[in-house]
Amino acid sequence: MKRLAPGVAALTLFAAPALAGDPAAGESAFGQCQTCHVVQNEDGDILAGRNGRQGPNLYGLVGRTAGTVEGFRYQNSIVQAGEEGLVWDEENLVAYLLNPQDYLREVLDDRRARSGMVHRVRAEAEAADIVAFLAQFGTAAEGEEEDTGS
């Protein structure tokens, strides 16, 4: 990545205290994600969601390189962010969920960057809860599939 722009840095600084999200609250909040996303393990078991396929599988999301779920067609910007070293951790996932397009624009230092994810989580605490919920499902090393962030 070129650099972490001031706005993203501010988002991640403010996100830090809320990162101890509540997985139970995140499970409830995940309802807004399941229209497009599913959490499906390597055995094909759906662990969360309703088999949404507009966005990538979120199994093993935390610790995964952005834009790398095999077989999913991402926007170029998220792939570029992954190629430049963006790995999904709790801090940058919270910032991304709050405003996907602005996050990518700042991370890539490119005002034309676009995210395929148009939904925004409205509250930082809710985003942290969703991340805490998703963190329960595999790790990037386990699943060997990589990414999210449509």
C-alpha positions in Angstrom: 0.0 0.0 0.0 1.2 3.5 -0.8 0.4 5.0 2.6 -2.4 5.1 5.2 -4.0 8.4 4.6 -4.9 10.7 7.5 -8.7 9.9 7.3 -8.1 6.2 7.4 -5.6 6.6 10.2 -8.3 8.5 12.1 -10.9 5.9 11.5 -8.6 3.1 12.7 -7.5 5.1 15.8 -11.1 5.7 16.7 -12.0 2.1 15.9 -9.4 0.6 18.3 -11.4 0.9 21.5 -14.5 -0.7 19.9 -12.6 -3.6 18.5 -13.5 -5.9 21.3 -16.8 -6.3 19.6 -19.6 -8.6 20.8 -19.9 -11.7 18.6 -23.6 -12.3 19.7 -24.5 -8.8 18.7 -22.5 -9.3 15.5 -24.5 -12.4 14.7 -27.7 -10.3 14.8 -26.1 -7.4 12.8 -24.8 -9.9 10.2 -28.4 -10.0 8.9 -27.6 -6.9 6.9 -24.7 -8.7 5.3 -26.3 -12.0 4.4 -28.1 -10.6 1.4 -24.7 -10.6 -0.4 -22.4 -12.7 1.7 -22.2 -16.2 3.2 -19.9 -17.8 5.6 -19.2 -21.3 4.2 -16.5 -23.6 5.4 -14.3 -25.7 3.1 -16.7 -28.7 3.6 -19.5 -26.6 2.1 -21.4 -26.1 5.3 -23.1 -22.7 5.6 -22.2 -21.4 9.0 -23.9 -18.0 8.6 -26.0 -16.3 6.0 -28.4 -17.6 3.4 -26.0 -18.6 0.6 -25.7 -15.0 -0.7 -23.2 -15.0 -3.6 -23.1 -11.4 -4.7 -20.2 -10.8 -2.4 -17.3 -13.2 -1.5 -17.5 -15.9 1.1 -16.5 -14.5 4.5 -15.1 -17.7 6.0 -11.6 -17.0 7.2 -11.9 -13.3 6.6 -9.8 -12.0 9.4 -6.2 -12.4 8.4 -6.9 -12.8 4.7 -5.4 -10.7 1.9 -8.0 -8.4 0.4 -9.4 -9.4 -3.0 -8.3 -13.0 -3.1 -11.2 -15.4 -2.7 -10.7 -17.9 -5.5 -13.4 -17.7 -8.2 -14.8 -14.4 -7.0 -14.7 -11.4 -9.4 -13.7 -8.4 -7.5 -13.5 -4.7 -8.5 -9.9 -3.8 -9.5 -9.4 -1.5 -6.6 -9.8 -4.2 -3.9 -7.5 -6.5 -5.9 -4.9 -3.8 -6.1 -5.2 -3.1 -2.4 -4.5 -6.8 -1.7 -1.6 -6.8 -4.1 -0.2 -3.7 -2.2 -0.4 -5.6 1.1 -3.9 -5.0 2.5 -4.7 -7.9 4.9 -8.0 -7.8 6.7 -7.6 -7.3 10.4 -10.1 -6.0 12.9 -9.0 -2.4 12.6 -9.1 -2.0 8.9 -12.3 -4.1 8.6 -14.2 -1.8 10.9 -13.0 1.2 8.9 -13.9 -0.5 5.6 -17.3 -1.5 6.8 -18.1 2.1 7.7 -17.3 3.4 4.2 -15.9 0.9 1.7 -15.3 3.2 -1.2 -13.7 6.1 0.8 -11.5 3.5 2.7 -10.1 2.1 -0.6 -9.6 5.6 -2.0 -7.5 6.6 1.0 -5.6 3.3 1.2 -4.7 3.4 -2.5 -4.3 7.2 -2.6 -6.6 7.1 -5.6 -9.8 9.2 -5.7 -11.1 7.0 -8.5 -10.9 3.8 -6.5 -14.2 1.9 -6.3 -15.6 -0.7 -4.0 -18.1 -3.3 -5.2 -19.6 -3.1 -1.7 -22.1 -0.3 -1.6 -23.6 -1.1 1.8 -22.2 0.9 4.8 -22.5 -0.2 8.4 -23.8 2.9 10.2 -22.2 2.6 13.6 -18.6 1.8 14.6 -19.7 -0.5 17.5 -21.9 -2.4 15.1 -19.1 -2.9 12.6 -16.8 -4.1 15.4 -19.5 -6.6 16.5 -19.8 -7.9 12.9 -16.0 -8.3 12.8 -16.0 -10.1 16.1 -18.7 -12.5 14.8 -16.9 -13.2 11.6 -13.6 -13.7 13.4 -15.0 -16.9 14.9 -15.1 -18.6 11.5 -11.8 -20.0 10.4 -8.6 -18.2 9.7 -7.0 -17.4 6.4 -4.4 -20.1 7.0 -7.0 -22.7 7.7 -9.2 -21.9 4.7 -6.4 -21.0 2.2 -9.1 -19.0 0.4 -8.4 -15.4 0.6 -10.3 -12.2 1.1 -13.5 -10.0 1.2 -14.5 -6.6 0.5 -16.4 -7.0 -2.6 
